[in-house]
Amino acid sequence: MFRYNTSWSLNLGIQKKFLNDQLNVKLAFNDLFYKSGWNGKSEFNGLISEGRGNWDSCRGSLSISYYLGNQKVSSRNRKTGLEDEEGRISNN
């Protein structure tokens, strides 16, 4: 039987909007304490085996986006044809 010990990670992120919500800045960090690896122990027929592994999981990212479009333009309400079918069904 192989038994794995627990693994965990802590991910954090923050987002802030500027310039009338046109500029969006995101800052994120993954696995701050570098704990998302694995380790375990196997005992079978008198043979004891231990193993562990991890990967480069501690990362940070910065994302900046700027909305260039006109925020005052409203989208038009389109019909899909489903409304006609619903009308036909309800009229019967």
VMD Tcl script that builds the backbone (N, CA, C; Angstrom):
set m [mol new atoms 276]
animate dup $m
set s [atomselect $m all]
$s set {name element resname resid chain x y z} {
  {N N MET 1 A 0.844 -1.173 0.000}
  {CA C MET 1 A 0.000 0.000 0.000}
  {C C MET 1 A 0.893 1.242 0.000}
  {N N PHE 2 A 0.472 2.217 -0.765}
  {CA C PHE 2 A 1.215 3.475 -0.852}
  {C C PHE 2 A 0.396 4.560 -0.181}
  {N N ARG 3 A 0.971 5.266 0.760}
  {CA C ARG 3 A 0.286 6.334 1.490}
  {C C ARG 3 A 0.876 7.684 1.110}
  {N N TYR 4 A -0.006 8.561 0.682}
  {CA C TYR 4 A 0.401 9.931 0.354}
  {C C TYR 4 A 0.159 10.834 1.548}
  {N N ASN 5 A 1.093 11.710 1.805}
  {CA C ASN 5 A 0.876 12.756 2.800}
  {C C ASN 5 A 0.098 13.893 2.153}
  {N N THR 6 A -0.494 14.719 2.973}
  {CA C THR 6 A -1.303 15.815 2.442}
  {C C THR 6 A -0.433 16.836 1.714}
  {N N SER 7 A -1.033 17.455 0.718}
  {CA C SER 7 A -0.371 18.557 0.027}
  {C C SER 7 A -1.375 19.702 -0.083}
  {N N TRP 8 A -0.861 20.907 -0.164}
  {CA C TRP 8 A -1.730 22.076 -0.226}
  {C C TRP 8 A -0.964 23.223 -0.869}
  {N N SER 9 A -1.701 24.242 -1.236}
  {CA C SER 9 A -1.068 25.451 -1.760}
  {C C SER 9 A -1.957 26.646 -1.430}
  {N N LEU 10 A -1.346 27.790 -1.358}
  {CA C LEU 10 A -2.065 29.033 -1.088}
  {C C LEU 10 A -1.895 29.947 -2.294}
  {N N ASN 11 A -3.028 30.307 -2.911}
  {CA C ASN 11 A -3.036 31.205 -4.064}
  {C C ASN 11 A -3.755 32.487 -3.676}
  {N N LEU 12 A -3.178 33.612 -4.020}
  {CA C LEU 12 A -3.780 34.907 -3.715}
  {C C LEU 12 A -3.781 35.796 -4.948}
  {N N GLY 13 A -4.790 36.638 -5.033}
  {CA C GLY 13 A -4.849 37.583 -6.134}
  {C C GLY 13 A -5.595 38.833 -5.726}
  {N N ILE 14 A -5.294 39.922 -6.407}
  {CA C ILE 14 A -5.969 41.184 -6.156}
  {C C ILE 14 A -6.185 41.873 -7.510}
  {N N GLN 15 A -7.287 42.583 -7.609}
  {CA C GLN 15 A -7.639 43.286 -8.839}
  {C C GLN 15 A -8.119 44.684 -8.492}
  {N N LYS 16 A -7.719 45.651 -9.284}
  {CA C LYS 16 A -8.127 47.039 -9.060}
  {C C LYS 16 A -8.386 47.697 -10.409}
  {N N LYS 17 A -9.459 48.478 -10.481}
  {CA C LYS 17 A -9.788 49.205 -11.699}
  {C C LYS 17 A -9.505 50.689 -11.498}
  {N N PHE 18 A -9.011 51.329 -12.567}
  {CA C PHE 18 A -8.660 52.742 -12.551}
  {C C PHE 18 A -9.256 53.427 -13.779}
  {N N LEU 19 A -9.168 54.747 -13.821}
  {CA C LEU 19 A -9.556 55.557 -14.979}
  {C C LEU 19 A -10.968 55.224 -15.461}
  {N N ASN 20 A -11.934 55.404 -14.568}
  {CA C ASN 20 A -13.345 55.143 -14.876}
  {C C ASN 20 A -13.568 53.709 -15.360}
  {N N ASP 21 A -12.936 52.762 -14.726}
  {CA C ASP 21 A -13.041 51.323 -15.014}
  {C C ASP 21 A -12.516 50.934 -16.391}
  {N N GLN 22 A -11.712 51.772 -17.027}
  {CA C GLN 22 A -11.142 51.418 -18.325}
  {C C GLN 22 A -9.804 50.704 -18.189}
  {N N LEU 23 A -9.093 50.917 -17.092}
  {CA C LEU 23 A -7.809 50.268 -16.852}
  {C C LEU 23 A -7.991 49.251 -15.731}
  {N N ASN 24 A -7.633 48.000 -16.003}
  {CA C ASN 24 A -7.778 46.929 -15.030}
  {C C ASN 24 A -6.399 46.330 -14.748}
  {N N VAL 25 A -6.006 46.277 -13.471}
  {CA C VAL 25 A -4.711 45.737 -13.068}
  {C C VAL 25 A -4.954 44.562 -12.134}
  {N N LYS 26 A -4.361 43.396 -12.472}
  {CA C LYS 26 A -4.490 42.191 -11.644}
  {C C LYS 26 A -3.103 41.717 -11.247}
  {N N LEU 27 A -2.962 41.366 -9.979}
  {CA C LEU 27 A -1.726 40.816 -9.454}
  {C C LEU 27 A -2.076 39.505 -8.764}
  {N N ALA 28 A -1.410 38.411 -9.138}
  {CA C ALA 28 A -1.747 37.101 -8.578}
  {C C ALA 28 A -0.484 36.323 -8.243}
  {N N PHE 29 A -0.572 35.499 -7.203}
  {CA C PHE 29 A 0.519 34.623 -6.784}
  {C C PHE 29 A -0.039 33.230 -6.547}
  {N N ASN 30 A 0.679 32.211 -7.022}
  {CA C ASN 30 A 0.285 30.820 -6.829}
  {C C ASN 30 A 1.303 30.097 -5.967}
  {N N ASP 31 A 0.817 29.269 -5.073}
  {CA C ASP 31 A 1.624 28.428 -4.179}
  {C C ASP 31 A 2.706 29.239 -3.449}
  {N N LEU 32 A 2.249 30.181 -2.657}
  {CA C LEU 32 A 3.162 31.096 -1.965}
  {C C LEU 32 A 4.168 30.385 -1.061}
  {N N PHE 33 A 3.795 29.264 -0.483}
  {CA C PHE 33 A 4.694 28.577 0.458}
  {C C PHE 33 A 5.367 27.361 -0.167}
  {N N TYR 34 A 5.205 27.170 -1.494}
  {CA C TYR 34 A 5.874 26.101 -2.242}
  {C C TYR 34 A 5.584 24.733 -1.628}
  {N N LYS 35 A 4.287 24.430 -1.445}
  {CA C LYS 35 A 3.881 23.196 -0.782}
  {C C LYS 35 A 3.090 22.246 -1.669}
  {N N SER 36 A 2.995 22.480 -2.965}
  {CA C SER 36 A 2.094 21.675 -3.782}
  {C C SER 36 A 2.758 20.432 -4.383}
  {N N GLY 37 A 3.780 19.927 -3.793}
  {CA C GLY 37 A 4.402 18.693 -4.254}
  {C C GLY 37 A 3.710 17.473 -3.663}
  {N N TRP 38 A 4.358 16.334 -3.722}
  {CA C TRP 38 A 3.805 15.114 -3.142}
  {C C TRP 38 A 4.927 14.369 -2.424}
  {N N ASN 39 A 4.549 13.585 -1.449}
  {CA C ASN 39 A 5.474 12.634 -0.830}
  {C C ASN 39 A 4.665 11.492 -0.230}
  {N N GLY 40 A 5.278 10.346 -0.155}
  {CA C GLY 40 A 4.559 9.190 0.342}
  {C C GLY 40 A 5.499 8.052 0.684}
  {N N LYS 41 A 4.910 6.998 1.223}
  {CA C LYS 41 A 5.671 5.850 1.684}
  {C C LYS 41 A 4.906 4.587 1.323}
  {N N SER 42 A 5.638 3.573 0.864}
  {CA C SER 42 A 5.033 2.304 0.499}
  {C C SER 42 A 5.669 1.190 1.326}
  {N N GLU 43 A 4.849 0.317 1.843}
  {CA C GLU 43 A 5.324 -0.863 2.562}
  {C C GLU 43 A 4.648 -2.076 1.955}
  {N N PHE 44 A 5.451 -2.978 1.363}
  {CA C PHE 44 A 4.887 -4.161 0.729}
  {C C PHE 44 A 5.866 -5.328 0.854}
  {N N ASN 45 A 5.424 -6.379 1.496}
  {CA C ASN 45 A 6.191 -7.620 1.598}
  {C C ASN 45 A 7.590 -7.387 2.183}
  {N N GLY 46 A 7.671 -6.553 3.202}
  {CA C GLY 46 A 8.938 -6.282 3.862}
  {C C GLY 46 A 9.788 -5.225 3.178}
  {N N LEU 47 A 9.355 -4.722 2.033}
  {CA C LEU 47 A 10.102 -3.703 1.308}
  {C C LEU 47 A 9.483 -2.333 1.591}
  {N N ILE 48 A 10.310 -1.417 2.061}
  {CA C ILE 48 A 9.848 -0.056 2.359}
  {C C ILE 48 A 10.430 0.889 1.313}
  {N N SER 49 A 9.547 1.689 0.722}
  {CA C SER 49 A 9.959 2.633 -0.316}
  {C C SER 49 A 9.358 3.995 -0.014}
  {N N GLU 50 A 10.158 5.030 -0.138}
  {CA C GLU 50 A 9.673 6.385 0.071}
  {C C GLU 50 A 9.978 7.221 -1.169}
  {N N GLY 51 A 9.090 8.159 -1.440}
  {CA C GLY 51 A 9.309 9.027 -2.593}
  {C C GLY 51 A 8.710 10.394 -2.367}
  {N N ARG 52 A 9.211 11.342 -3.112}
  {CA C ARG 52 A 8.664 12.701 -3.051}
  {C C ARG 52 A 8.992 13.425 -4.348}
  {N N GLY 53 A 8.206 14.400 -4.628}
  {CA C GLY 53 A 8.436 15.186 -5.834}
  {C C GLY 53 A 7.730 16.524 -5.732}
  {N N ASN 54 A 8.250 17.481 -6.411}
  {CA C ASN 54 A 7.603 18.784 -6.503}
  {C C ASN 54 A 8.016 19.432 -7.816}
  {N N TRP 55 A 7.446 20.519 -8.112}
  {CA C TRP 55 A 7.696 21.214 -9.364}
  {C C TRP 55 A 7.732 22.697 -9.080}
  {N N ASP 56 A 8.114 23.462 -10.051}
  {CA C ASP 56 A 8.221 24.912 -9.893}
  {C C ASP 56 A 6.817 25.511 -9.905}
  {N N SER 57 A 6.175 25.476 -8.758}
  {CA C SER 57 A 4.774 25.894 -8.670}
  {C C SER 57 A 4.597 27.288 -8.076}
  {N N CYS 58 A 5.632 27.871 -7.542}
  {CA C CYS 58 A 5.534 29.197 -6.945}
  {C C CYS 58 A 5.683 30.237 -8.061}
  {N N ARG 59 A 4.573 30.895 -8.390}
  {CA C ARG 59 A 4.568 31.824 -9.515}
  {C C ARG 59 A 3.818 33.100 -9.174}
  {N N GLY 60 A 4.155 34.140 -9.880}
  {CA C GLY 60 A 3.448 35.405 -9.766}
  {C C GLY 60 A 3.123 35.935 -11.150}
  {N N SER 61 A 2.041 36.688 -11.245}
  {CA C SER 61 A 1.690 37.264 -12.546}
  {C C SER 61 A 1.082 38.654 -12.350}
  {N N LEU 62 A 1.324 39.499 -13.323}
  {CA C LEU 62 A 0.768 40.839 -13.365}
  {C C LEU 62 A 0.080 41.000 -14.717}
  {N N SER 63 A -1.183 41.375 -14.683}
  {CA C SER 63 A -1.961 41.552 -15.905}
  {C C SER 63 A -2.523 42.968 -15.921}
  {N N ILE 64 A -2.321 43.649 -17.028}
  {CA C ILE 64 A -2.836 45.012 -17.201}
  {C C ILE 64 A -3.635 45.038 -18.497}
  {N N SER 65 A -4.884 45.488 -18.411}
  {CA C SER 65 A -5.701 45.612 -19.616}
  {C C SER 65 A -6.379 46.973 -19.627}
  {N N TYR 66 A -6.535 47.492 -20.833}
  {CA C TYR 66 A -7.155 48.798 -21.011}
  {C C TYR 66 A -8.268 48.663 -22.035}
  {N N TYR 67 A -9.470 49.101 -21.684}
  {CA C TYR 67 A -10.630 49.028 -22.549}
  {C C TYR 67 A -10.650 50.249 -23.464}
  {N N LEU 68 A -10.594 50.003 -24.769}
  {CA C LEU 68 A -10.518 51.093 -25.740}
  {C C LEU 68 A -11.866 51.475 -26.324}
  {N N GLY 69 A -12.887 50.649 -26.154}
  {CA C GLY 69 A -14.174 50.881 -26.801}
  {C C GLY 69 A -15.018 51.940 -26.120}
  {N N ASN 70 A -16.141 52.236 -26.750}
  {CA C ASN 70 A -17.102 53.198 -26.229}
  {C C ASN 70 A -18.039 52.470 -25.272}
  {N N GLN 71 A -18.052 52.841 -24.018}
  {CA C GLN 71 A -18.869 52.161 -23.014}
  {C C GLN 71 A -20.325 52.605 -23.048}
  {N N LYS 72 A -20.650 53.645 -23.804}
  {CA C LYS 72 A -22.023 54.158 -23.832}
  {C C LYS 72 A -22.858 53.546 -24.947}
  {N N VAL 73 A -22.258 52.731 -25.792}
  {CA C VAL 73 A -22.996 52.091 -26.873}
  {C C VAL 73 A -23.785 50.918 -26.290}
  {N N SER 74 A -25.082 50.881 -26.595}
  {CA C SER 74 A -25.898 49.780 -26.097}
  {C C SER 74 A -26.018 48.725 -27.184}
  {N N SER 75 A -26.121 47.492 -26.772}
  {CA C SER 75 A -26.268 46.409 -27.740}
  {C C SER 75 A -27.725 46.295 -28.153}
  {N N ARG 76 A -27.935 45.883 -29.379}
  {CA C ARG 76 A -29.313 45.763 -29.842}
  {C C ARG 76 A -29.871 44.410 -29.439}
  {N N ASN 77 A -31.167 44.362 -29.318}
  {CA C ASN 77 A -31.854 43.143 -28.911}
  {C C ASN 77 A -32.194 42.352 -30.167}
  {N N ARG 78 A -31.530 41.216 -30.372}
  {CA C ARG 78 A -31.723 40.415 -31.574}
  {C C ARG 78 A -32.699 39.284 -31.319}
  {N N LYS 79 A -33.468 38.957 -32.342}
  {CA C LYS 79 A -34.363 37.809 -32.269}
  {C C LYS 79 A -33.660 36.622 -32.911}
  {N N THR 80 A -33.866 35.458 -32.332}
  {CA C THR 80 A -33.183 34.262 -32.804}
  {C C THR 80 A -34.077 33.333 -33.603}
  {N N GLY 81 A -35.346 33.599 -33.687}
  {CA C GLY 81 A -36.268 32.685 -34.337}
  {C C GLY 81 A -37.004 31.836 -33.330}
  {N N LEU 82 A -36.467 31.731 -32.155}
  {CA C LEU 82 A -37.108 30.964 -31.095}
  {C C LEU 82 A -38.412 31.630 -30.667}
  {N N GLU 83 A -38.449 32.955 -30.733}
  {CA C GLU 83 A -39.666 33.658 -30.352}
  {C C GLU 83 A -40.827 33.301 -31.292}
  {N N ASP 84 A -40.535 33.149 -32.621}
  {CA C ASP 84 A -41.573 32.759 -33.568}
  {C C ASP 84 A -42.092 31.360 -33.258}
  {N N GLU 85 A -41.186 30.459 -32.935}
  {CA C GLU 85 A -41.600 29.090 -32.606}
  {C C GLU 85 A -42.431 29.062 -31.340}
  {N N GLU 86 A -42.055 29.845 -30.349}
  {CA C GLU 86 A -42.849 29.904 -29.110}
  {C C GLU 86 A -44.227 30.444 -29.376}
  {N N GLY 87 A -44.336 31.466 -30.266}
  {CA C GLY 87 A -45.633 32.021 -30.623}
  {C C GLY 87 A -46.498 31.007 -31.338}
  {N N ARG 88 A -45.905 30.214 -32.214}
  {CA C ARG 88 A -46.665 29.189 -32.928}
  {C C ARG 88 A -47.190 28.115 -31.981}
  {N N ILE 89 A -46.352 27.719 -31.025}
  {CA C ILE 89 A -46.742 26.675 -30.068}
  {C C ILE 89 A -47.828 27.174 -29.149}
  {N N SER 90 A -47.725 28.413 -28.670}
  {CA C SER 90 A -48.722 28.930 -27.718}
  {C C SER 90 A -50.047 29.249 -28.397}
  {N N ASN 91 A -50.043 29.494 -29.724}
  {CA C ASN 91 A -51.288 29.784 -30.441}
  {C C ASN 91 A -52.101 28.525 -30.714}
  {N N ASN 92 A -51.494 27.369 -30.644}
  {CA C ASN 92 A -52.214 26.098 -30.904}
  {C C ASN 92 A -52.931 25.601 -29.692}
}
mol reanalyze $m
mol bondsrecalc $m
mol representation Tube
mol addrep $m
